[in-house]
Amino acid sequence: MDPLVATTAAIATSLLSAASLYAASSHCRWPSWRRHAARGTLAGFVFALVSLWLFIAELGVGAGLCAMLGTWMLGLMALPYLAWRSAPNPRLEQDNGAAR
């Protein structure tokens, strides 16, 4: 497999794993993602294992483990931040409705 394709697939599956785990979380602020919460945990761990396998096949055990964990944790931190910045705050909407 081409190294660029393998690395891109590894990064994509790692971020897909983070997205699946965030969707399964009770802290998910995107309502459209909450519908997939039941399958999110299992899919998240399967994608994490596939990503780890792809990174190890491309970079070796030590570097592959570090690269997978780095991209995975970046996704796990970035998704809640993006949701916090983009999703509407339900408490704020309730306060605006009460003020009318």
N, C-alpha and C positions, 0 to 999 in steps of 0.2 A: 504494500500500500504506500502511496505517496506520503511523505512525512507531513506536508502541509495539510492534507486531507485528514490524516490520522490525528494530528494535533487539534485541528478545528472540530473534529467529531468528539474528541475527548473534552474539550472546553464546553461544547454545546451540551453534551450529556451531563456534565457537572452542573451547569447552570439550570438545566431542565430538572435535575434532581433537587436543587435548591428551591426552584419554583414549585415543584410538587410538594415538598415538605412545608413550604410556606402556606400553600393552599390548604393543607391538612391541619395547620395550626389554628388554635382557637383565636389567635391574634390577627388573623387575616382580615384586612379592611376592605378588600374587593369582593363585593357580594357575588359577582359572577364566578369567582374562583371557589367560593365556599361550597358550591354544589358538588365539587369534585373531591371533597375532603375525605370521603370514605376510602377512595382508592389512592389518595395522595401519599400516605405514609409508605405503603408497599411499593408504589411506583418510584417514590423518591429514593428508597434504599436500593432498588434494582438499578436505577439510573446511576446511582453512586458507585455501585460495584462495576458496572460497565465502564464508567468513566475511569475508575481506578485501573481496571484491566487495560484500557486503551493507553493511558498515560504510562503505565509500567512497560507495556509492549514497545512504546516509542522511546522512552527515556531511561529505562532501567528502574530498579526497585526504589532506590533512595530518592532520586530526582522525581520519579513518577509519583511517589507518595506525597512528596512536598508540593508538587505542582497541582495535584488533584485537590489536596486539602486547601491550598491557597485559593484556587478558583472557586471551590465549593464554599469556603467561608466568605469570600467576597460576595458571592451571590446571596448567601444567607444574611449578610448584613445590608446589602444594597436593596433587596426587595422590600423589607419593612420600611426603609427610608423612603423609597419611591412611593409606596402605598400611603405613607404618612403625608407626603407632599401632594399627592394627587387625589386621594379619596376624600369625599366630603366628611366632615366631622358630624356624627349624628347628634352629639350634645349641642353643638352650635345651632343646628337646624331646629331642635326642640326649643331652644331659647328664643330664636327669632319668631317661631310660631306663637309662643306664649306672649310676646311683646305686642302682637297685632291686636 
